[in-house]
Amino acid sequence: MAKLENYRQIITKILQKHAQHQPSHGEIEALLICDPIADNYLLLDTGWDRTGRVHAVVVHLRIVAEKVWIESDGTEEGIALELLQLGIPKEDIVLGFIRPNRRHLTDFSVA
């Protein structure tokens, strides 16, 4: 359980940092949604810009079977790098946005 709690804290810390970045255009609000019971963590952008309504998933992370799954990553440098820097090993990170039959080509866990 200590491992999972550590992962939850790391994920929350990273997403809180990203939630503080304000887009340079429009009236966009960053919404941080953390559900430690179901282990889903999302950062959403919502609001309006010059093109219309904005409602987008910036980052979606999950913890499944004691591994951090990156389901969606709209950050510039990549959330995986931040997870690694804060101590989550490659073996415990799954790039969920990559097709399962191609995950073995990465340095990360396949599932």
N, C-alpha and C positions, 0 to 999 in steps of 0.2 A: 504493500500500500504506500510506502514511503516513496517508491519510484513514481507511482502514478500521481501522487500529490505534488511531487517535484515537477513532473511534466506539466501538470495543470498550472502551476505557478509560473513556469517559464513561458507557456503559451499566453497566459493572461498578460504577463509583463510585456511581451513582444507586441501583442495586439493593442494594448493601452498606448504604447509608444506610437504606433501607426495611426491610432485614432486621433492623436493630437495634430496630425498634419492636415491642414485645411487646403482644399483645392484652390487654385488661383483664379478660378472662374465660377460664376454662378453662386447660388445660395445652397450650398451642399453641406449636409450634416453627416458626420461619421457616427454610426451606431455600432457600439460594441455589444455583442450578445454572447454571454458565457453561460453554458449549461453544464456544470460539473457532474450532474446526475447522469445525463445521457452522453456526456463528454463530447459535446459539439461546441465549437467556438467560431464565431463569425464576426467579420468586420464588414459592415454595409455602408455604402454611400447612398444617401437619399436626399431629395430636394429638387431644385430646378436650375437649369442653365439655359443658355441662349437657344439650344436645340430642343428643349422641352423637359419632360420629366426624367429625373435620374433616380434609378433604384437598381443598384448593382452590388453584387458580392465582390468585395475586394479580396478578402481572404476567407477560406473555410478550412478549418482544421478539425480533425476528430481523433479521439484516442480509441483504438480498437485492438483488443488482445495485447495490451501493453505497448503498442506502437503508435506513433503519431503519424496519422494519414494527412497528407496535404491534398485536399480535394480540389481547391482552387487557389491560385496565387497570382494576384494582380499587382504585386509589389515590383519595384524596379530591380532590386538586387536579388530577390528571391528569399522567401521565408526559410527555406532549408538551411541556408548559410547562417542565419540568425539562430536557428535551433541548434546547429552544430556549435556555434560560438558560445552558447549558454550551457553546453554540456550534454546535449542529447546525441548519442552516438548514431552513426550512419545506419547501423543495423536495426535501429528502432525508428527509423523514418521511412515512410512509404510515399512515393510520389504517385498518389492516387489518380492524378490527371493524365498519367502516361498509361497507354494500353498495357494490360497485364502481360501480354506476350512479348513486350519490349522492355519491361522493367529490369530484366537481367542485364541490360546494356548500360544501366546506371551504376553508380557506386553505392546505391541505397538498397534497402530491403525490397524484396519483390512482393511481400505481403506478410 
